[in-house]
Each structure stands twice: as C-alpha cells, then as structure tokens.
Amino acid sequence: MMPLSSKKETKYRYFILMEDLSFQDRVFPAGNIAIIAEADFLQSEAQGPNRRMKFHLVEAEVYLVLELASLRELSEQEAGFLQAVSPSAQRLDLYLEEATLANAQQLQIWDPVVVDYKSQSLPGVIAYIGSICNSPKLSGTFFGIKLQVGFIESATMFSQC
C-alpha cells in the first residue's frame, strides 16, 4: 500500500494581459498569460479592484507586480487553450473572439478540421487533444491533427513547448 502524500497541491488563478506593459527596457505584449497562486490572490483580495500583485508571466518567464485592472481572469480550460496559441497578439485576438474560443473548447477527437499550411487548406481530423509539456502551473492544450491529403494520410502535431 502506497503512503498518502502530505504534499499539498497548489491551485492557481489564470489571467490574460489586456494591454502592452512597459517595464524597464522591455515591453510585455498584451495577450501574455499571467498566473498567481490562488492563496496569494485571495490573501490580497481586501486591497480592492486596483490592487497590485506579483504574477508569473508564462511566455516571458518573469515575475512582475501587475495591477489587477490590466488583466482579465480566465478559467483553467481557457488558459490552457490560449497558452497554446502564439504569438501574444494572436492569443489576445482569440480571447476577444469569444465564440471562436468557445467553439475550440468544444472540439473532440475525430472532429474534422481544416489546417492552413503554406497557403494551403488541408483537411484533417483531430487525433490528440492535451498537454505536450509537463508543467505544474499551465502546460497548454495542444491539438494533434491527422492530415488527410489525397490517398496519403500523415500525422502532424503543431506545437511549441
């Protein structure tokens, strides 16, 4: 019998940066995913809507103190789908297109899709939906597409980790 782990799993809250942020000599573009431990978020809740908290900007791999007013909260599922989209501007556009994001969250394995690749629209089916990285905070939700081109079928996974 395996012993029960005494390690407590950390829960996170997910946000998207709604405007470009200049800090020192860097610009962090709108669309970056920001993460904070739920306990830290709840601890600072009494500060009100203009509170400032330390967030992890996933794409930039930095920790910055941000105003909550510059962010919009995401569900864990939304954050996973959006994290897999790059660059940040495209991620923000997808977030703002609520119907498209909602439709993406409804996709299932074997659903037909069209992949735009090198100015071609290629038919395929979804063969995989899930993580390709092992991250305790957020690993992104990626789609593996089985392309169906003529008589030849090939499996392709578009990803970045």
Secondary structure, 3 states (H helix, E strand, C coil): CCCCCCCCCCCEEEEEECCCEEECCEEECCCCEEEEEHHHHHHCHHHCCCCEEEEEECCCCEEEEEEHHHEEEECHHHHHHHHCCCCHHHHHHHHHCHHHHHHHHHCCCCCEEEEEECCEEEEEEEEEEECCCCCCCCCCCEEEEEEEECCEEEEEECCCC
